[in-house]
Amino acid sequence: MFTPRAFAETDLQWLDALFARDPFITVLTTGDDGLPELTRLPVLYQRRGSDITLHGHWARANPQSRRDGAAKVLVDGPHGYISASWYPDKEQMARVPTWNYAAAELRGQLQRFDDTDALADLVAATGDLFEAGVGQAWRFEPEREDHRSQLRGIIGFRFVVDDVQLKLKLSQNHPVANQQAVMGALEALPSPASHELAQWMRRFLATP
């Protein structure tokens, strides 16, 4: 991921925030034909210091489920269009529009598994996490054969992260007056996505 120095971030709290916001990622590998292949899927995120691991699963029919080894993961954050007309210094500095966003690229190693007990634990943990998020209580019940039999249709993976690239492009390369004007303009729009982007800007720009 192309990341100019002004937008590079090393504080892993922002990676935590990206996954807390949306743990739905893109997994990138290389197919048998040498071309990129990708899957969009939810994961469980774990970080202890700089040690980061993701857990998820593919449909067994997905060709990517046969991959082990080197891979990339893309993590999306809030984003939105920034009009040059919002900048107080737009005329004297000949400002142009841009796009603000937060994102991460993770490089690491995929480790696939299809052990039934490990898959049962993964599906149970995934269900528990996301059911709580929608106020429901469905549970994977490994003692039920009709639940356990469905594990034959999936392949699990661990993704052990070797390298993190965090990119926060949140107007930090602009004067404070421009930053304040952009946040105010975003908050005035009738768009929850714009409001979220403004909130990330305020949090980031207030961080020492």
C-alpha positions as CSV (number, residue, x, y, z in Angstrom):
1,M,0.0,0.0,0.0
2,F,1.5,3.3,-1.0
3,T,1.8,5.3,2.2
4,P,3.5,8.8,2.1
5,R,5.4,9.5,5.3
6,A,2.8,12.2,6.3
7,F,0.1,9.5,6.5
8,A,2.0,6.6,8.0
9,E,1.0,5.5,11.5
10,T,2.7,3.1,13.9
11,D,0.5,3.2,17.0
12,L,-1.4,-0.1,16.9
13,Q,-4.3,1.4,18.8
14,W,-5.5,2.5,15.4
15,L,-5.4,-1.1,14.1
16,D,-7.5,-2.0,17.2
17,A,-9.9,0.7,16.2
18,L,-10.2,-0.4,12.6
19,F,-11.1,-4.0,13.7
20,A,-13.4,-2.8,16.4
21,R,-15.2,-0.8,13.8
22,D,-15.5,-3.5,11.1
23,P,-13.8,-6.9,11.3
24,F,-14.8,-7.7,7.7
25,I,-11.5,-8.0,5.8
26,T,-10.1,-8.9,2.3
27,V,-7.7,-11.8,2.2
28,L,-5.3,-11.6,-0.8
29,T,-3.4,-14.6,-2.1
30,T,-1.9,-15.7,-5.4
31,G,-3.8,-18.3,-7.4
32,D,-2.5,-21.3,-9.4
33,D,-2.6,-19.1,-12.5
34,G,-0.3,-16.5,-10.9
35,L,-3.2,-13.9,-10.6
36,P,-4.4,-12.4,-7.4
37,E,-7.4,-14.1,-5.7
38,L,-9.4,-12.5,-2.9
39,T,-12.1,-13.3,-0.4
40,R,-14.1,-11.0,1.7
41,L,-14.9,-12.4,5.2
42,P,-15.3,-11.7,8.9
43,V,-12.5,-12.6,11.4
44,L,-11.7,-12.7,15.0
45,Y,-8.9,-10.2,15.9
46,Q,-6.4,-10.8,18.6
47,R,-3.5,-8.6,19.6
48,R,-1.0,-9.0,22.5
49,G,1.5,-6.2,22.2
50,S,2.9,-6.5,18.7
51,D,1.7,-10.1,18.2
52,I,-1.3,-10.1,16.0
53,T,-3.4,-13.1,14.9
54,L,-6.6,-13.3,12.9
55,H,-8.9,-16.3,12.8
56,G,-11.6,-17.0,10.2
57,H,-12.9,-19.6,7.8
58,W,-13.5,-20.1,4.1
59,A,-16.2,-22.2,2.4
60,R,-14.4,-25.5,1.5
61,A,-15.4,-24.9,-2.1
62,N,-13.4,-21.6,-2.2
63,P,-10.1,-22.2,-4.1
64,Q,-8.4,-19.9,-1.6
65,S,-9.1,-22.5,1.1
66,R,-6.2,-24.5,-0.3
67,R,-3.7,-21.7,0.4
68,D,-1.0,-21.8,3.1
69,G,1.8,-19.4,3.5
70,A,2.4,-15.8,2.5
71,A,-0.7,-13.6,2.1
72,K,-2.0,-10.0,2.6
73,V,-5.0,-8.8,4.5
74,L,-6.7,-5.4,3.8
75,V,-8.7,-3.7,6.5
76,D,-11.0,-0.9,5.6
77,G,-11.9,2.2,7.7
78,P,-14.0,5.3,7.4
79,H,-13.5,7.3,4.2
80,G,-15.0,10.2,2.3
81,Y,-14.6,12.9,-0.3
82,I,-13.0,16.2,0.8
83,S,-14.0,19.3,-1.3
84,A,-11.3,21.9,-1.9
85,S,-14.0,24.5,-1.4
86,W,-14.0,23.7,2.4
87,Y,-10.5,25.0,2.9
88,P,-10.1,28.6,4.1
89,D,-6.9,28.9,2.2
90,K,-8.2,27.3,-1.0
91,E,-7.5,30.3,-3.2
92,Q,-4.1,31.4,-2.1
93,M,-2.8,27.8,-1.9
94,A,-4.6,26.5,-5.0
95,R,-6.1,23.6,-3.1
96,V,-7.6,20.6,-4.9
97,P,-10.1,18.0,-3.7
98,T,-9.0,14.8,-2.1
99,W,-10.2,11.7,-0.3
100,N,-9.7,11.1,3.4
101,Y,-9.5,7.6,4.8
102,A,-8.1,5.1,7.3
103,A,-6.9,1.7,6.3
104,A,-4.4,-1.0,7.0
105,E,-2.5,-3.6,5.0
106,L,-1.2,-6.7,6.9
107,R,1.3,-9.1,5.6
108,G,1.8,-12.5,7.2
109,Q,1.3,-16.3,7.0
110,L,-1.9,-18.2,6.5
111,Q,-2.1,-21.5,8.4
112,R,-5.2,-23.5,7.4
113,F,-6.8,-26.2,9.5
114,D,-9.8,-28.5,9.3
115,D,-9.7,-30.3,12.6
116,T,-13.3,-30.7,13.7
117,D,-12.8,-29.5,17.3
118,A,-10.8,-26.5,16.3
119,L,-13.5,-25.5,13.7
120,A,-16.2,-26.0,16.3
121,D,-14.4,-23.6,18.7
122,L,-13.9,-21.1,15.9
123,V,-17.5,-21.1,14.8
124,A,-18.7,-20.9,18.4
125,A,-16.5,-18.0,19.2
126,T,-17.4,-16.2,15.9
127,G,-21.1,-16.7,16.6
128,D,-20.8,-15.5,20.2
129,L,-19.0,-12.3,19.2
130,F,-21.3,-11.2,16.4
131,E,-24.6,-12.4,18.0
132,A,-23.9,-10.1,20.9
133,G,-23.4,-7.3,18.5
134,V,-27.0,-7.6,17.2
135,G,-28.5,-8.4,20.6
136,Q,-29.3,-12.0,19.7
137,A,-28.2,-15.3,21.3
138,W,-27.9,-18.0,18.6
139,R,-25.1,-20.4,19.6
140,F,-23.2,-23.1,17.8
141,E,-23.9,-26.4,19.7
142,P,-21.1,-28.9,19.0
143,E,-23.1,-31.7,20.6
144,R,-25.8,-31.4,18.0
145,E,-25.0,-33.5,14.9
146,D,-26.9,-31.2,12.6
147,H,-24.6,-28.4,13.7
148,R,-21.4,-30.4,13.8
149,S,-22.0,-31.9,10.4
150,Q,-22.0,-28.4,8.8
151,L,-18.3,-28.0,9.8
152,R,-17.5,-30.3,6.8
153,G,-18.3,-27.4,4.5
154,I,-15.6,-25.0,5.8
155,I,-11.8,-24.7,6.2
156,G,-10.4,-22.6,9.1
157,F,-7.3,-20.4,9.1
158,R,-5.0,-18.5,11.3
159,F,-3.3,-15.5,9.9
160,V,-0.2,-14.6,11.8
161,V,0.8,-11.0,11.1
162,D,4.5,-10.3,10.2
163,D,4.1,-6.6,9.2
164,V,1.5,-3.9,9.6
165,Q,1.1,-0.8,7.4
166,L,-1.3,1.7,8.9
167,K,-2.4,4.6,6.7
168,L,-4.4,7.5,8.3
169,K,-5.1,10.2,5.7
170,L,-7.0,12.6,7.9
171,S,-5.9,16.1,6.9
172,Q,-2.9,16.1,9.2
173,N,-0.8,17.6,6.4
174,H,-3.0,20.8,6.5
175,P,-3.1,23.8,8.7
176,V,-5.4,23.6,11.7
177,A,-7.9,26.0,10.2
178,N,-8.3,23.7,7.2
179,Q,-8.7,20.7,9.5
180,Q,-11.4,22.4,11.6
181,A,-13.2,23.5,8.4
182,V,-13.2,20.0,7.0
183,M,-14.5,18.4,10.1
184,G,-17.2,21.0,10.4
185,A,-18.3,20.5,6.8
186,L,-18.4,16.7,7.2
187,E,-20.5,17.0,10.3
188,A,-22.9,19.3,8.4
189,L,-23.6,16.7,5.7
190,P,-26.6,14.4,6.1
191,S,-24.4,11.3,5.9
192,P,-23.6,9.0,8.8
193,A,-20.4,8.0,7.0
194,S,-19.3,11.6,6.8
195,H,-20.0,12.1,10.5
196,E,-17.9,9.0,11.3
197,L,-15.0,10.3,9.3
198,A,-15.2,13.6,11.1
199,Q,-15.2,11.7,14.4
200,W,-12.0,9.8,13.4
201,M,-10.4,13.1,12.3
202,R,-11.2,14.7,15.7
203,R,-9.9,11.8,17.6
204,F,-6.7,11.5,15.6
205,L,-5.9,15.2,15.4
206,A,-6.4,15.4,19.2
207,T,-4.0,12.6,19.9
208,P,-0.6,13.8,21.1
